[in-house]
């Protein structure tokens, strides 16, 4: 049965051709061609002989008698399988044949500790001087087992093939030294690095019954792992190979995975040291060599006691470490080590015992990181990186200088931090805490920031590492956005005002039973309340015609409405923004609601009364009319903002949160000293609103809309708490101002307000930040009002603070703001401090978003006014000449 000849081209360019028809002859003729020379026969000595491979593939195989049935079955079921064997070249000088059986030629999964490995089909190299029954036996055994088999005839080709393929099993014929020295071949292979994980089997001659079996020690000394008594049975060869696979090969395969682990350790930036149970050093990675200044050869094999120790460690510390690790427990902490140069360095060390043979501790793994705390560590950091940063020191320094001065051009809100504790702070790199943080399943944003900074420190110059240490120290503080006021040479007006407003109010006296009495149903001078917005008295209507102007005079409205400006202004503003339509409530319901809310403001307060609420409502409506603000918010946001402005100080007692906490008031106890007033304002407002259907403005909206609206109102009122002032402003700057500035300066950006507001609407969180910033600015917009209004508001808030100080002194409470003593206080100085630390940065940011030139002009004029009074050492609110007029 004739077939086309099969052709194979080797890597060397030699062409092997043979008739593909099966032949019973063990020496089928092969034709070898190279260039223009044609060679007939197995080997012919020609000029091209040097390029002919020294490993010749089997062209056919005669199975031993025991394999006859299987061979017949193979021919019947698919003779093409046997005929498909074509030579595979190991390299230019070595060629092998691969078994074609696919019975087991599939990958398997092997678990090694936490690693899952993929094991590919086993490769076997047969090294025989000539073809015989024994070589055939191993060949067909490989075929049955699904191994990839290669055959080499000379020592040179055997070594070359192994270096190319890295076979897991090598079978070397050790029966006769006439052709080659099997032990020399084994030694030459063992001298190569890949052979570390290879099993080498020696085929030795069968001994007669009366002959004593020889020792295996010479074979083991030569590098063999096992011996195989000559047996050409395919089954015997198969059993031997399968046992090797499931024994030595599987074990060596697992050990081979260590190469990946050691590669990871070599590139790890943490210093790693592995010692025996007797504390003999068995392994150190390159990072350990760099840290300690030793070479690997100077350390491996030495006991830890042989290395010099630092005298900075206490005996208790060493005993503590030994106690932990001997019990099999992990120890971690700070430890001093001595480098080869003699310098002591501080390290964070983590020592983990590893249980091994016999269930006993056999290894200790130590991970070490530097503590950047002293000059030696600084020098070490420099030495590690001097090659990387050579010639760039000046640039680094200038870069640092630029970073220091970049604050001038930043739009960040100013923060005041103490700079007196730099040295101690650099000693607190809490790696143990960071290890726990790294293992957390759910990370907070601040945790992610700290992790990024820690990672950046690993490859940073010492100057940068120290700066990042300072950053980490600041990030560990409780209040990230609240300025830290210094105590030396600080203006008392600034300290008292700023500190009093942003203090959390926990300085209360234990056992004080003072409870602030609240008046929830104040009576007002009776003035007819209009039935509709069109039914407003002419004098009030005339004033309200100007309510859309920033210069609207709220005090005139207060006077003509007998201190009930909120109802009248509310009706006008809510009508303009379609609040009744949105809420699906009647104007009568809205009017009744405004009356109830205003009735629960205290007219006895000089500042926190319904006039202030009306003023904040006016400012909020003014901001909502600005193009960018209006384009960034939805109708629900507008309604929520107007309602929040109306209720934001309802039932305010005229005292600060700190006062209520110090006095142990009912409200402070109810709200756990946290955002006491702001929580009370929102809770009371919703209680009043839902108490009676005739003034429940929410009764006709669906549940989902009500929940959304309620959450927006609560969020805005809580944003008026001053302890969160810097947090809200900084978030607005970083999330709104800076991205907008980047878009406007981008060469590819058209910079249109429409695109900007559309982008903001895509992010609900940004809408929340805008609403918070809007009500905050509306709440404290007094310094941005026309001068006469600004002066009036300054006098009113000062009077309220004076009254609080008087009350604190009478009750024996801590005086929250001692500077607000009516006999000694300088109102101009307090206004300057308030503008400097709360107003300027916030309104700069708000103006950058909403475009408010009129406000910024008033702010500049008012600040100049207060500075003039302060320079003249005046305590009054007006210049002497103005008082005379």
Secondary structure by P-SEA (a helix, b strand, c coil): ccccbbbbbccccbbbbcccccccccccbbbbbcccccccccccccccccccccccccccccccccaaaaaaaaaaaccccccccccccccccccbbbbccccccbbbbbbcccbbbbbccbbbbbbcccccaaaaaaaaaaaaaccbbbbbccaaaaaaaaaaccccbbbbbccccccccaaaaaaaaaaccccccbbbbbbccccccccccccaaaaaaacccccccccccaaaaaaaaaaaaacaaaaaaaaaaaaaaaaaaaacccbbbbbccccccccccaaaaaaaccccccccccccccccccccccaaaaaaaaaaaaaccccbbbbbbbccccbbbbbbbbbbbbbcccccccbbbbbbbbccccaaaaaaaaaacccccccaaaaaaaaaaaaaaccccccccbbbbbcccaaaaaacccaaaaaaaaacccccaaaaaaaaaaaaaccccaaaaaaaaaaaaaaacccccbbbbbcccccaaaaaaaaaaacccccccccccbbbbbbccccccccccccccccccaaaaaaacccccccccaaaaaaaacccaaaaaaaaaaaaacccccccccaaaaaaaaaaaaaacccccccccaaaaaaaaaaaaaaaacaaaaaaccaaaaaaaaaaaaccccccccccaaaaaaaccaaaaaacccaaaaaaaaaaaaaaaaccccccccccccaaaaaaaaaaaaaaaaaccccaaaaaaaaaaaccaaaaaaaaacccccccaaaaaaaaaacaaaaaaaaaaaaaaaacccccccaaaaaaaaaaaaaaaaaaaaaaaaacccccccccccccccaaaaaaaaaacccaaaaaaaaaccccaaaaaaaaaaaaaaaaaaaaccccccccccccc
